[in-house]
């Protein structure tokens, strides 16, 4: 544990910039889940599969390539987006189940 | 598997917006790791701990609260940032080990 009196001002300034970035990431995630919700509604209404395995694989590969270009560990980025996409698939399955119930 | 000829134009348009968001997330991650690299150098030069447990816990709580305000699952956001911060701690430990070797 460190106590804030002991933290150099330079470190505090960088931490504020990191906090801004994190708020930006959360904001992008919010927009992303709003868009995948639209995708889920579209897919449910047309009985398309919740999971498009090829799209997911292509996205993960494209993100891994983009990560390397950005000097980021591609495994880290794959892990993050796999976790995000798993959540999207679960949401879509729920939407599809809801839409079937409505039709009964 | 779906074949792109079968994918409605509406879905393709949303996917392009999702791809833009994902590029934005990768860009923010790149900036974030550049900043945490600076933090790591600062900490290594002053022999501060690689892991600041309180800062990590405070950040995860703040992000969980921010997620709820943004209608995102706080567990998802916690998982993502825990994965990011684990990577940061590993990078910092590496920087500290490098800096000790240099001093020997």
Backbone of each chain as ProteinMPNN parsed JSONL, in Angstrom:
{"seq_chain_A": "XXXXXXXXXXXXXXXXXXXXXXXXXXXXXXXXXXXXXXXXXXXXXXXXXXXXXXXXXXXXXXXXXXXXXXXXXXXXXXXXXXXXXXXXXXXXXXXXXXXXXXXX", "coords_chain_A": {"N_chain_A": [[0.854, -1.195, 0.0], [0.518, 2.215, -0.799], [0.742, 5.543, 0.37], [-1.139, 8.451, -0.388], [0.237, 10.827, -0.014], [2.828, 10.134, -0.47], [3.118, 9.71, -3.12], [4.632, 10.642, -6.11], [4.12, 13.809, -7.803], [4.309, 13.71, -10.563], [3.612, 11.102, -11.136], [0.968, 11.083, -10.287], [-0.15, 12.811, -12.173], [0.121, 11.336, -14.531], [-1.521, 9.218, -13.868], [-4.014, 10.458, -13.876], [-4.353, 10.897, -16.58], [-4.492, 8.27, -17.427], [-6.876, 7.523, -16.168], [-8.676, 9.096, -17.632], [-8.446, 7.853, -20.133], [-9.467, 5.343, -19.478], [-12.115, 5.985, -18.93], [-12.825, 6.669, -21.491], [-12.587, 4.18, -22.768], [-14.63, 2.733, -21.494], [-16.807, 4.207, -22.386], [-16.678, 3.671, -25.162], [-17.176, 0.94, -25.035], [-19.806, 0.988, -24.119], [-21.088, 2.127, -26.353], [-20.492, 0.106, -28.155], [-21.886, -2.135, -27.13], [-24.458, -1.184, -27.383], [-24.698, -1.166, -30.147], [-24.285, -3.898, -30.76], [-26.509, -4.857, -29.551], [-28.48, -3.926, -31.268], [-27.763, -5.474, -33.477], [-28.367, -7.963, -32.416], [-31.159, -7.811, -32.169], [-31.886, -7.6, -34.841], [-30.914, -10.068, -35.788], [-32.431, -11.846, -34.257], [-34.966, -11.271, -35.167], [-34.848, -12.232, -37.687], [-34.207, -14.819, -37.451], [-31.501, -15.485, -37.605], [-28.305, -16.991, -36.939], [-27.075, -16.651, -33.591], [-24.385, -16.696, -33.152], [-21.824, -15.927, -35.301], [-19.483, -17.69, -36.392], [-17.373, -17.372, -38.178], [-17.161, -14.627, -38.618], [-16.444, -13.86, -36.004], [-13.948, -15.12, -35.724], [-12.516, -13.896, -37.8], [-12.571, -11.257, -36.905], [-11.09, -11.441, -34.518], [-8.599, -12.165, -35.547], [-8.02, -9.921, -37.142], [-7.892, -7.976, -35.159], [-5.738, -8.896, -33.678], [-3.666, -8.508, -35.519], [-3.799, -5.733, -35.792], [-3.105, -5.043, -33.206], [-0.43, -5.802, -33.066], [0.625, -3.975, -34.844], [0.286, -1.779, -33.301], [2.028, -2.115, -31.281], [1.109, -3.705, -29.164], [0.448, -6.489, -27.012], [-0.697, -9.17, -28.785], [-2.013, -11.364, -27.696], [-3.121, -10.443, -25.318], [-5.005, -8.612, -26.349], [-6.614, -10.303, -27.869], [-7.664, -11.885, -25.755], [-9.179, -9.95, -24.351], [-11.104, -9.152, -26.255], [-12.291, -11.575, -26.815], [-13.587, -12.079, -24.434], [-15.397, -9.946, -24.467], [-16.887, -10.587, -26.772], [-17.982, -13.051, -26.064], [-19.793, -12.242, -24.184], [-21.483, -10.757, -25.809], [-22.554, -12.803, -27.414], [-23.969, -14.257, -25.5], [-25.869, -12.303, -24.774], [-27.221, -12.086, -27.218], [-28.31, -14.613, -27.491], [-30.125, -14.562, -25.451], [-31.844, -12.543, -26.359], [-32.863, -13.837, -28.597], [-34.198, -15.976, -27.456], [-36.137, -14.562, -26.014], [-37.543, -13.441, -28.141], [-38.615, -15.674, -29.353], [-40.34, -16.547, -27.374], [-42.175, -14.488, -27.406], [-43.442, -14.991, -29.771], [-44.872, -17.272, -29.322]], "CA_chain_A": [[0.0, 0.0, 0.0], [1.247, 3.473, -0.715], [-0.214, 6.559, 0.823], [-1.09, 9.392, -1.511], [1.256, 11.836, 0.249], [4.134, 9.65, -0.905], [3.125, 9.493, -4.567], [5.155, 11.828, -6.805], [3.153, 14.54, -8.612], [4.422, 13.236, -11.941], [2.849, 9.856, -11.198], [-0.458, 11.444, -10.182], [-0.564, 13.407, -13.45], [-0.042, 10.242, -15.506], [-2.708, 8.446, -13.472], [-5.223, 11.162, -14.337], [-4.509, 10.634, -18.025], [-4.951, 6.873, -17.535], [-8.299, 7.512, -15.8], [-9.418, 9.625, -18.791], [-8.464, 6.799, -21.151], [-10.377, 4.283, -19.037], [-13.482, 6.462, -19.165], [-13.034, 6.563, -22.944], [-12.797, 2.761, -23.111], [-15.978, 2.367, -21.027], [-17.751, 4.869, -23.293], [-16.694, 2.907, -26.41], [-17.855, -0.334, -24.764], [-21.234, 1.271, -24.06], [-21.545, 2.265, -27.748], [-20.379, -1.195, -28.815], [-22.974, -3.015, -26.711], [-25.695, -0.66, -27.969], [-24.72, -1.62, -31.541], [-24.484, -5.359, -30.832], [-27.914, -5.086, -29.194], [-29.217, -3.772, -32.547], [-27.465, -6.676, -34.266], [-29.113, -9.06, -31.794], [-32.574, -7.664, -32.528], [-31.961, -7.948, -36.269], [-30.72, -11.511, -35.96], [-33.558, -12.556, -33.646], [-36.166, -11.094, -35.985], [-34.696, -12.978, -38.952], [-33.78, -16.183, -37.113], [-30.097, -15.733, -37.974], [-27.579, -17.534, -35.788], [-26.51, -15.678, -32.66], [-22.927, -16.691, -33.315], [-21.285, -16.087, -36.642], [-18.135, -18.11, -35.989], [-16.352, -16.849, -39.076], [-17.017, -13.194, -38.288], [-15.702, -13.755, -34.749], [-12.552, -15.5, -35.975], [-11.924, -12.833, -38.623], [-12.377, -10.069, -36.06], [-9.981, -11.681, -33.59], [-7.353, -12.109, -36.32], [-7.775, -8.527, -37.531], [-7.5, -7.247, -33.951], [-4.381, -9.323, -33.318], [-2.764, -7.823, -36.456], [-3.834, -4.317, -35.409], [-2.369, -4.931, -31.944], [1.012, -5.836, -33.339], [0.956, -2.686, -35.456], [0.241, -0.79, -32.217], [2.96, -2.583, -30.233], [0.383, -4.295, -28.045], [0.492, -7.943, -27.013], [-1.916, -9.654, -29.442], [-2.743, -12.299, -26.82], [-3.927, -9.618, -24.421], [-6.139, -8.039, -27.082], [-7.511, -11.431, -28.15], [-8.379, -12.245, -24.515], [-10.166, -8.921, -24.032], [-12.222, -9.161, -27.199], [-13.012, -12.848, -26.675], [-14.482, -11.882, -23.284], [-16.475, -9.055, -24.925], [-17.752, -11.283, -27.74], [-18.749, -14.071, -25.332], [-20.916, -11.52, -23.569], [-22.402, -10.421, -26.904], [-23.265, -14.021, -27.825], [-24.967, -14.537, -24.446], [-26.961, -11.325, -24.929], [-27.996, -12.406, -28.429], [-29.104, -15.821, -27.234], [-31.236, -14.132, -24.601], [-32.788, -11.828, -27.228], [-33.525, -14.799, -29.474], [-35.147, -16.719, -26.618], [-37.254, -13.642, -25.743], [-38.335, -13.234, -29.351], [-39.399, -16.907, -29.573], [-41.44, -16.565, -26.403], [-43.185, -13.525, -27.857], [-44.183, -15.546, -30.908], [-45.671, -18.438, -28.906]], "C_chain_A": [[0.889, 1.245, 0.0], [0.252, 4.502, -0.213], [-0.015, 7.77, -0.057], [-0.065, 10.504, -1.292], [2.608, 11.446, -0.319], [4.228, 9.501, -2.424], [3.595, 10.754, -5.282], [4.089, 12.471, -7.699], [3.133, 14.073, -10.062], [3.571, 11.974, -12.139], [1.351, 10.157, -11.15], [-0.981, 12.006, -11.507], [-0.781, 12.316, -14.499], [-1.292, 9.428, -15.17], [-3.998, 9.128, -13.909], [-5.457, 10.921, -15.821], [-4.99, 9.199, -18.252], [-6.447, 6.788, -17.195], [-9.163, 8.044, -16.947], [-9.548, 8.562, -19.878], [-9.464, 5.708, -20.768], [-11.828, 4.701, -19.204], [-13.809, 6.38, -20.66], [-13.303, 5.131, -23.369], [-14.208, 2.333, -22.7], [-17.036, 2.974, -21.955], [-17.835, 4.101, -24.625], [-17.387, 1.553, -26.213], [-19.369, -0.128, -24.718], [-21.805, 1.376, -25.486], [-21.542, 0.909, -28.455], [-21.544, -2.112, -28.43], [-24.327, -2.503, -27.206], [-25.82, -1.155, -29.422], [-24.943, -3.135, -31.627], [-25.902, -5.717, -30.373], [-28.788, -4.946, -30.447], [-29.014, -4.996, -33.435], [-28.294, -7.851, -33.736], [-30.587, -9.015, -32.155], [-32.8, -8.055, -33.984], [-31.893, -9.459, -36.469], [-31.907, -12.291, -35.408], [-34.786, -12.474, -34.551], [-36.074, -11.906, -37.27], [-34.21, -14.397, -38.734], [-32.368, -16.487, -37.639], [-29.378, -16.261, -36.728], [-27.016, -16.429, -34.905], [-25.003, -15.573, -32.883], [-22.568, -16.875, -34.783], [-19.799, -16.383, -36.449], [-17.067, -17.496, -36.886], [-16.096, -15.372, -38.802], [-16.163, -13.038, -37.024], [-14.22, -14.047, -34.974], [-11.827, -14.412, -36.771], [-11.621, -11.593, -37.779], [-11.175, -10.261, -35.138], [-8.644, -11.622, -34.322], [-7.003, -10.677, -36.717], [-7.294, -7.724, -36.324], [-6.09, -7.627, -33.508], [-3.366, -8.618, -34.216], [-2.66, -6.338, -36.097], [-3.038, -4.092, -34.118], [-0.878, -4.902, -32.195], [1.46, -4.523, -33.956], [0.998, -1.587, -34.39], [1.151, -1.166, -31.046], [2.248, -3.033, -28.97], [0.505, -5.811, -28.153], [-0.799, -8.483, -27.645], [-2.703, -10.64, -28.572], [-3.63, -11.559, -25.833], [-5.191, -9.145, -25.143], [-7.14, -9.132, -27.473], [-8.328, -11.806, -26.92], [-9.496, -11.248, -24.221], [-11.381, -9.025, -24.959], [-12.974, -10.493, -27.176], [-14.012, -12.722, -25.525], [-15.681, -11.003, -23.681], [-17.454, -9.813, -25.83], [-18.548, -12.405, -27.084], [-19.988, -13.438, -24.715], [-21.961, -11.167, -24.635], [-23.222, -11.646, -27.304], [-24.333, -14.376, -26.795], [-26.163, -13.583, -24.557], [-27.854, -11.68, -26.115], [-28.86, -13.639, -28.216], [-30.322, -15.476, -26.393], [-32.309, -13.422, -25.456], [-33.573, -12.797, -28.105], [-34.571, -15.601, -28.697], [-36.364, -15.851, -26.324], [-38.159, -13.531, -26.964], [-39.163, -14.49, -29.672], [-40.588, -16.971, -28.633], [-42.573, -15.652, -26.867], [-44.049, -14.124, -28.959], [-45.108, -16.689, -30.498], [-47.117, -18.051, -28.595]], "O_chain_A": [[1.888, 1.307, 0.717], [-0.957, 4.33, -0.367], [1.109, 8.098, -0.438], [0.451, 11.068, -2.257], [3.439, 12.306, -0.615], [5.297, 9.199, -2.954], [3.02, 11.825, -5.085], [3.257, 11.775, -8.282], [2.085, 14.044, -10.707], [2.907, 11.805, -13.162], [0.565, 9.557, -11.884], [-2.106, 11.716, -11.912], [-1.747, 12.363, -15.261], [-2.028, 9.003, -16.061], [-4.965, 8.458, -14.27], [-6.592, 10.761, -16.269], [-5.79, 8.939, -19.15], [-7.195, 6.067, -17.855], [-10.245, 7.519, -17.21], [-10.614, 8.389, -20.469], [-10.21, 5.211, -21.611], [-12.676, 3.888, -19.572], [-14.935, 6.059, -21.04], [-14.148, 4.885, -24.229], [-14.901, 1.654, -23.458], [-18.038, 2.331, -22.268], [-18.927, 3.901, -25.156], [-18.093, 1.075, -27.1], [-20.129, -0.962, -25.212], [-22.85, 0.802, -25.793], [-22.44, 0.592, -29.235], [-22.122, -2.783, -29.286], [-25.244, -3.295, -27.426], [-26.908, -1.517, -29.869], [-25.706, -3.601, -32.473], [-26.437, -6.756, -30.76], [-29.71, -5.732, -30.665], [-29.951, -5.491, -34.061], [-28.85, -8.63, -34.51], [-31.2, -10.05, -32.417], [-33.765, -8.743, -34.319], [-32.686, -10.049, -37.204], [-32.342, -13.276, -36.006], [-35.542, -13.435, -34.697], [-37.094, -12.234, -37.876], [-33.847, -15.098, -39.678], [-32.083, -17.607, -38.063], [-29.801, -16.002, -35.602], [-26.541, -15.405, -35.397], [-24.427, -14.488, -32.808], [-22.96, -17.854, -35.418], [-18.971, -15.477, -36.356], [-15.984, -17.142, -36.419], [-14.949, -14.927, -38.762], [-15.27, -12.193, -36.974], [-13.351, -13.326, -34.485], [-10.69, -14.053, -36.468], [-10.569, -10.969, -37.915], [-10.345, -9.364, -34.992], [-7.667, -11.095, -33.791], [-5.845, -10.266, -36.642], [-6.396, -6.89, -36.447], [-5.337, -6.783, -33.021], [-2.321, -8.175, -33.739], [-1.571, -5.762, -36.1], [-2.376, -3.065, -33.964], [-0.15, -4.092, -31.621], [2.535, -4.013, -33.64], [1.677, -0.576, -34.569], [1.047, -0.599, -29.958], [2.709, -2.786, -27.856], [0.647, -6.353, -29.249], [-1.882, -8.275, -27.097], [-3.923, -10.739, -28.698], [-4.748, -11.986, -25.544], [-6.299, -9.261, -24.621], [-8.353, -8.924, -27.419], [-9.537, -12.021, -27.015], [-10.615, -11.636, -23.886], [-12.527, -8.991, -24.511], [-14.165, -10.535, -27.484], [-15.143, -13.197, -25.624], [-16.818, -11.269, -23.293], [-18.672, -9.705, -25.684], [-19.673, -12.685, -27.499], [-21.076, -14.014, -24.721], [-23.165, -11.264, -24.394], [-24.432, -11.55, -27.509], [-25.452, -14.748, -27.148], [-27.316, -14.001, -24.448], [-29.079, -11.589, -26.035], [-29.993, -13.71, -28.694], [-31.408, -16.021, -26.593], [-33.506, -13.663, -25.3], [-34.77, -12.623, -28.335], [-35.666, -15.872, -29.19], [-37.496, -16.332, -26.374], [-39.384, -13.526, -26.843], [-40.272, -14.389, -30.195], [-41.685, -17.382, -29.012], [-43.753, -15.981, -26.745], [-45.234, -13.811, -29.072], [-46.025, -17.04, -31.24], [-47.922, -18.909, -28.233]]}, "seq_chain_B": "XXXXXXXXXXXXXXXXXXXXXXXXXXXXXXXXXXXXXXXXXXXXXXXXXXXXXXXXXXXXXXXXXXXXXXXXXXXXXXXXXXXXXXXXXXXXXXXXXXXXXXXX", "coords_chain_B": {"N_chain_B": [[-21.947, -20.964, -39.925], [-22.127, -18.053, -41.935], [-22.698, -16.751, -45.168], [-21.283, -13.984, -46.896], [-22.945, -12.902, -48.795], [-25.443, -13.404, -47.844], [-25.85, -11.771, -45.748], [-27.674, -9.161, -44.345], [-27.725, -5.753, -45.563], [-28.066, -3.809, -43.632], [-27.077, -4.991, -41.359], [-24.395, -5.262, -42.091], [-23.642, -2.575, -42.166], [-23.852, -1.838, -39.481], [-21.893, -3.494, -38.466], [-19.618, -2.323, -39.531], [-19.497, 0.006, -38.052], [-19.034, -1.08, -35.556], [-16.511, -2.155, -35.999], [-15.041, 0.215, -36.286], [-15.25, 1.212, -33.686], [-13.838, -0.768, -32.328], [-11.282, -0.389, -33.327], [-10.838, 2.067, -32.175], [-10.805, 1.336, -29.46], [-8.493, -0.252, -29.382], [-6.612, 1.675, -30.015], [-6.829, 3.359, -27.755], [-5.947, 1.552, -25.844], [-3.308, 1.261, -26.658], [-2.33, 3.848, -26.095], [-2.752, 3.785, -23.353], [-0.998, 1.74, -22.474], [1.396, 2.903, -23.159], [1.455, 5.008, -21.344], [1.393, 3.599, -18.874], [3.803, 2.395, -19.125], [5.519, 4.556, -18.782], [4.876, 5.056, -16.1], [5.891, 2.712, -15.0], [8.64, 3.039, -15.47], [9.152, 5.272, -13.873], [8.484, 4.202, -11.347], [10.344, 2.126, -11.156], [12.714, 3.556, -11.135], [12.559, 4.805, -8.737], [12.338, 2.839, -6.947], [9.742, 2.07, -6.21], [6.854, 0.066, -5.406], [5.824, -2.401, -7.815], [3.191, -3.148, -7.864], [0.385, -1.43, -6.828], [-1.756, -1.999, -4.581], [-3.998, -0.733, -3.464], [-4.595, 1.376, -5.235], [-5.261, -0.179, -7.485], [-7.547, -1.552, -6.578], [-9.257, 0.605, -6.013], [-9.522, 1.663, -8.569], [-10.814, -0.425, -9.937], [-13.243, -0.489, -8.565], [-14.234, 2.089, -9.118], [-14.502, 1.871, -11.88], [-16.416, -0.127, -12.046], [-18.622, 1.195, -10.973], [-18.897, 3.229, -12.849], [-19.528, 1.663, -15.036], [-22.055, 0.677, -14.414], [-23.476, 3.056, -14.501], [-23.35, 3.397, -17.183], [-24.892, 1.441, -18.168], [-23.618, -1.035, -18.469], [-22.443, -4.373, -17.897], [-21.027, -4.645, -14.796], [-19.344, -6.713, -13.989], [-18.233, -7.703, -16.321], [-16.698, -5.487, -17.117], [-14.968, -5.231, -14.948], [-13.572, -7.69, -15.256], [-12.264, -7.252, -17.718], [-10.586, -5.038, -17.162], [-9.124, -6.05, -15.062], [-7.604, -7.966, -16.368], [-6.109, -6.291, -18.043], [-4.696, -4.786, -16.131], [-3.233, -6.777, -14.833], [-1.43, -7.385, -16.808], [-0.068, -4.978, -16.927], [1.171, -4.964, -14.402], [2.896, -7.139, -14.691], [4.536, -6.127, -16.746], [5.693, -3.989, -15.362], [7.103, -5.293, -13.352], [9.006, -6.512, -14.877], [10.367, -4.275, -15.89], [11.42, -3.31, -13.493], [13.113, -5.37, -12.738], [14.923, -5.243, -14.867], [16.006, -2.73, -14.37], [17.317, -3.132, -11.969], [19.252, -4.958, -12.737], [20.812, -3.351, -14.358], [21.96, -1.745, -12.492], [23.716, -3.376, -11.17]], "CA_chain_B": [[-21.278, -20.031, -40.836], [-22.995, -17.378, -42.889], [-21.855, -16.274, -46.259], [-21.531, -12.553, -46.82], [-24.059, -12.586, -49.668], [-26.699, -13.591, -47.113], [-25.923, -10.841, -44.618], [-28.39, -7.939, -44.726], [-26.928, -4.524, -45.619], [-28.211, -3.113, -42.356], [-26.141, -5.657, -40.445], [-23.031, -4.903, -42.507], [-23.395, -1.177, -41.774], [-23.603, -1.814, -38.029], [-20.588, -4.127, -38.243], [-18.545, -1.347, -39.815], [-19.397, 0.921, -36.903], [-18.391, -1.848, -34.476], [-15.08, -2.231, -36.332], [-14.455, 1.527, -35.953], [-15.14, 1.28, -32.223], [-12.76, -1.668, -31.895], [-10.013, 0.306, -33.611], [-10.715, 3.097, -31.137], [-10.409, 0.686, -28.198], [-7.082, -0.644, -29.508], [-5.824, 2.919, -29.954], [-6.788, 3.784, -26.349], [-5.08, 0.605, -25.126], [-1.93, 1.613, -27.004], [-1.987, 5.033, -25.291], [-2.732, 3.39, -21.94], [0.232, 1.007, -22.166], [2.507, 3.865, -23.237], [1.454, 5.744, -20.067], [1.794, 2.724, -17.768], [5.247, 2.184, -19.285], [6.141, 5.704, -18.081], [4.708, 4.806, -14.662], [6.826, 1.646, -14.644], [9.996, 3.606, -15.422], [9.185, 6.106, -12.655], [8.496, 3.35, -10.159], [11.61, 1.383, -11.113], [13.813, 4.472, -10.795], [12.433, 5.224, -7.329], [12.148, 1.629, -6.13], [8.364, 1.945, -5.707], [6.307, -1.25, -5.744], [5.177, -2.549, -9.12], [1.75, -3.236, -7.634], [-0.19, -0.587, -5.792], [-3.014, -2.746, -4.427], [-5.125, 0.152, -3.205], [-4.927, 2.043, -6.496], [-5.924, -1.141, -8.364], [-8.884, -1.806, -6.042], [-10.043, 1.831, -6.214], [-9.824, 1.797, -10.005], [-11.818, -1.428, -10.316], [-14.533, -0.056, -8.009], [-14.687, 3.254, -9.876], [-14.914, 1.407, -13.206], [-17.671, -0.877, -11.887], [-19.675, 2.201, -10.8], [-19.042, 3.879, -14.153], [-20.182, 0.694, -15.929], [-23.49, 0.654, -14.115], [-24.023, 4.314, -15.03], [-23.372, 3.269, -18.64], [-25.673, 0.23, -18.463], [-22.745, -2.149, -18.833], [-22.27, -5.331, -16.813], [-19.794, -4.307, -14.077], [-18.434, -7.868, -13.929], [-17.495, -7.721, -17.587], [-15.707, -4.4, -17.124], [-13.939, -5.648, -13.983], [-12.741, -8.748, -15.859], [-11.41, -6.67, -18.761], [-9.536, -4.192, -16.589], [-8.213, -6.888, -14.266], [-6.682, -8.566, -17.339], [-5.207, -5.21, -18.477], [-3.809, -4.403, -15.024], [-2.285, -7.877, -14.612], [-0.384, -7.212, -17.826], [0.718, -3.806, -16.507], [2.026, -5.36, -13.275], [3.979, -7.965, -15.252], [5.468, -5.22, -17.438], [6.43, -3.195, -14.366], [8.081, -6.16, -12.681], [10.098, -6.692, -15.838], [11.14, -3.023, -15.899], [12.167, -3.188, -12.242], [14.207, -6.34, -12.799], [15.908, -4.686, -15.807], [16.693, -1.581, -13.773], [18.248, -3.664, -10.96], [20.405, -5.542, -13.44], [21.644, -2.252, -14.837], [22.699, -1.171, -11.367], [24.694, -4.332, -10.619]], "C_chain_B": [[-22.299, -19.338, -41.742], [-22.102, -16.931, -44.026], [-22.275, -14.844, -46.542], [-22.677, -12.126, -47.739], [-25.386, -12.616, -48.936], [-26.876, -12.578, -45.99], [-26.602, -9.551, -45.047], [-27.491, -6.707, -44.655], [-26.936, -3.759, -44.304], [-27.197, -3.656, -41.335], [-24.698, -5.287, -40.791], [-22.675, -3.484, -42.068], [-23.089, -1.098, -40.28], [-22.228, -2.419, -37.742], [-19.434, -3.171, -38.52], [-18.369, -0.379, -38.657], [-18.731, 0.214, -35.725], [-16.88, -1.936, -34.736], [-14.369, -0.914, -36.001], [-14.237, 1.646, -34.442], [-13.972, 0.42, -31.748], [-11.391, -1.063, -32.185], [-9.77, 1.396, -32.575], [-10.258, 2.507, -29.807], [-8.929, 0.303, -28.246], [-6.178, 0.586, -29.405], [-5.713, 3.411, -28.498], [-5.904, 2.838, -25.529], [-3.611, 0.917, -25.398], [-1.474, 2.811, -26.161], [-1.846, 4.664, -23.814], [-1.424, 2.662, -21.59], [1.467, 1.899, -22.302], [2.614, 4.628, -21.907], [1.89, 4.839, -18.911], [3.278, 2.346, -17.902], [6.01, 3.325, -18.598], [6.06, 5.524, -16.57], [5.727, 3.761, -14.197], [8.255, 2.155, -14.528], [10.174, 4.455, -14.166], [9.332, 5.245, -11.409], [9.826, 2.613, -10.015], [12.748, 2.296, -10.654], [13.75, 4.893, -9.326], [12.185, 4.05, -6.394], [10.767, 1.58, -5.491], [7.842, 0.57, -6.129], [5.653, -1.266, -7.117], [3.663, -2.54, -8.935], [1.341, -2.302, -6.507], [-1.61, -1.113, -5.592], [-4.2, -1.806, -4.228], [-5.569, 0.87, -4.474], [-5.704, 1.087, -7.402], [-7.37, -1.369, -7.9], [-9.796, -0.597, -6.256], [-10.455, 1.974, -7.681], [-10.925, 0.818, -10.402], [-13.199, -1.037, -9.785], [-15.103, 1.127, -8.789], [-15.201, 2.825, -11.252], [-16.224, 0.629, -13.132], [-18.827, 0.11, -11.749], [-19.963, 2.899, -12.128], [-19.781, 2.965, -15.14], [-21.677, 0.688, -15.692], [-24.162, 1.915, -14.642], [-24.155, 4.245, -16.544], [-24.13, 2.016, -19.09], [-24.831, -0.912, -19.02], [-22.654, -3.086, -17.633], [-20.956, -5.039, -16.073], [-18.819, -5.489, -13.978], [-17.597, -7.996, -15.193], [-16.357, -6.7, -17.535], [-14.587, -4.693, -16.113], [-12.995, -6.685, -14.587], [-11.753, -8.155, -16.863], [-10.26, -5.884, -18.141], [-8.602, -4.982, -15.676], [-7.169, -7.521, -15.187], [-5.644, -7.523, -17.792], [-4.2, -4.897, -17.361], [-2.822, -5.521, -14.675], [-1.108, -7.744, -15.578], [0.53, -6.042, -17.44], [1.684, -4.204, -15.384], [3.195, -6.219, -13.777], [5.014, -7.09, -15.959], [6.318, -4.44, -16.438], [7.47, -4.044, -13.646], [9.29, -6.386, -13.576], [10.99, -5.443, -15.862], [12.0, -2.898, -14.643], [13.347, -4.153, -12.225], [15.315, -5.818, -13.717], [16.705, -3.583, -15.134], [17.665, -2.053, -12.69], [19.482, -4.247, -11.604], [21.376, -4.451, -13.883], [22.52, -1.699, -13.717], [23.789, -2.101, -10.841], [26.099, -4.095, -11.19]], "O_chain_B": [[-23.222, -19.974, -42.249], [-20.895, -16.757, -43.857], [-23.455, -14.506, -46.45], [-23.314, -11.102, -47.493], [-26.341, -11.951, -49.336], [-27.928, -12.529, -45.353], [-26.167, -8.91, -46.003], [-26.608, -6.621, -43.801], [-25.942, -3.144, -43.917], [-26.569, -2.916, -40.578], [-23.883, -5.032, -39.905], [-21.548, -3.22, -41.65], [-22.179, -0.381, -39.863], [-21.49, -1.927, -36.89], [-18.409, -3.2, -37.84], [-17.252, 0.01, -38.317], [-17.96, 0.823, -34.984], [-16.074, -1.808, -33.814], [-13.244, -0.916, -35.503], [-13.194, 2.112, -33.982], [-13.209, 0.827, -30.872], [-10.458, -1.204, -31.395], [-8.636, 1.622, -32.151], [-9.431, 3.094, -29.111], [-8.197, 0.506, -27.277], [-5.114, 0.539, -28.787], [-4.64, 3.826, -28.06], [-5.196, 3.278, -24.624], [-2.773, 0.849, -24.498], [-0.384, 2.8, -25.589], [-0.956, 5.151, -23.116], [-0.819, 2.924, -20.55], [2.473, 1.671, -21.63], [3.713, 4.867, -21.406], [2.671, 5.262, -18.06], [3.929, 2.017, -16.911], [7.013, 3.095, -17.923], [7.019, 5.793, -15.846], [6.343, 3.906, -13.141], [8.993, 1.769, -13.622], [11.196, 4.376, -13.485], [10.166, 5.502, -10.542], [10.367, 2.487, -8.916], [13.626, 1.884, -9.895], [14.759, 5.288, -8.743], [11.869, 4.225, -5.218], [10.622, 1.108, -4.363], [8.332, -0.017, -7.094], [5.019, -0.297, -7.536], [2.937, -1.983, -9.759], [1.866, -2.365, -5.396], [-2.537, -0.742, -6.312], [-5.283, -2.051, -4.76], [-6.763, 0.966, -4.758], [-6.692, 1.485, -8.02], [-8.297, -1.378, -8.709], [-10.959, -0.747, -6.632], [-11.583, 2.356, -7.99], [-11.858, 1.183, -11.118], [-14.206, -1.227, -10.466], [-16.297, 1.17, -9.086], [-16.207, 3.344, -11.735], [-17.05, 0.71, -14.041], [-19.892, -0.098, -12.331], [-21.119, 3.129, -12.485], [-20.559, 3.434, -15.971], [-22.47, 0.693, -16.633], [-25.275, 1.862, -15.165], [-24.975, 4.952, -17.129], [-24.022, 1.59, -20.24], [-25.257, -1.65, -19.908], [-22.772, -2.649, -16.488], [-19.882, -5.172, -16.66], [-17.607, -5.288, -13.892], [-16.418, -8.347, -15.147], [-15.212, -7.008, -17.863], [-13.414, -4.438, -16.382], [-11.776, -6.58, -14.453], [-10.571, -8.497, -16.867], [-9.106, -6.039, -18.539], [-7.431, -4.633, -15.529], [-5.993, -7.605, -14.834], [-4.458, -7.829, -17.909], [-3.003, -4.76, -17.616], [-1.695, -5.241, -14.265], [0.048, -7.961, -15.212], [1.747, -6.113, -17.607], [2.858, -3.835, -15.404], [4.334, -6.048, -13.343], [6.219, -7.285, -15.795], [7.517, -4.255, -16.643], [8.576, -3.583, -13.363], [10.43, -6.444, -13.115], [12.216, -5.548, -15.855], [13.144, -2.447, -14.699], [14.437, -3.813, -11.765], [16.498, -5.932, -13.396], [17.922, -3.497, -15.296], [18.722, -1.449, -12.506], [20.601, -4.077, -11.119], [22.594, -4.607, -13.796], [23.645, -1.252, -13.939], [24.692, -1.652, -10.135], [27.038, -4.807, -10.835]]}, "name": "protein", "num_of_chains": 2, "seq": "XXXXXXXXXXXXXXXXXXXXXXXXXXXXXXXXXXXXXXXXXXXXXXXXXXXXXXXXXXXXXXXXXXXXXXXXXXXXXXXXXXXXXXXXXXXXXXXXXXXXXXXXXXXXXXXXXXXXXXXXXXXXXXXXXXXXXXXXXXXXXXXXXXXXXXXXXXXXXXXXXXXXXXXXXXXXXXXXXXXXXXXXXXXXXXXXXXXXXXXXXXXXXXXX"}
